Amino acid sequence: MIRALFLAPALALAACAAPEPQRVEVFRAPPAALLTCQNSPTVPDAETQAEVARYVVRLHAAGQDCRAKLGAVKKWSESQEKIRGTP
């Protein structure tokens, strides 16, 4: 009987203990401006080498736009590693 009197308050206090905090990882999406590349230019019905050259320049610019944005997303993503895991 005496044992039950001492055990009851201990059980009541244990029931009120705060749960242990859980670690949560938060992932953010990269900036929207980095998720869309320039459209590839339409292939012209070129009749001269000058028209072909202009197309190649526009095609290269579109590819460079995507490479630059992909590099920026990679850099952004690597910077997010420092944030992960903090409560």
N, C-alpha and C positions, 0 to 999 in steps of 0.2 A: 504494500500500500504506500509506504513512504517512497519507494523507488518510483512509483507512478506519479507522485506529486512533483518530484524533481525532473522527471522525464517530460512531462506535459509542457512546461514553459520552453524547454529546449527544442521540442518539436515545433512549437508555435513560432519561435524565432527563426528556425530553419526554413519554415514555409514562407516567411516574409523576406528572405534574402533576395537581393536583386540578382537577376540572371546575369551570367557572364556575357559581356558585350561580344558581339560577333564581328569579325573583320569582313568588310564589304569592299569589293573592287568596283570602281566606277569607271566606265568607259564612255568617253565622249566621241561624238562623230567629228570627223575633220571638217574644217570650214567648207561650206557649200561651194565657194568660188574655186576651190581646188578639185572639185569632183566632176567638172565638165570640161572637156577638151574642145578646142576649135574643130569645126567640121572639116573633113577632107574636101578639097576642092573637087568639083566635078571634072571628069576627064573631058577635055575639049576635043572637038573635031578639028584638030589643028591641021593647017595647011602649010604653015611655015615653021622653021626651026625657032623663030622668035616666040611663037605661040607655045611651043613645047617648052621652051626655056622658062617662060612666065609661069606655066603650070608647075614645073619642077620647083621653082622658087616658092610658090604658094603651098605646094605639098610639103616641102621641107619646113616651112614656117608652121604649118599645122602640127607636124610631128614634133617640132621643137617646143611648141606650146604644151603638148602632152608630156613630153619628157621633163620639162620644167615643173609642171604641176605634180607629176609623180614624185619628183625629187622633193618638192615642198611637203607633200603628204608624208613621205618617208621621214623627213626631218621633224615634222610635227608629231608623228607617231612615236619617234624615239624620245622626244621631249616628254611625252605622256608617261613613259616608263617611270619617271621620277615621281609622279603623282600617285601611281597605283599602290595599293596596299596601305595607304595611310588611313587611319580611322576617321 
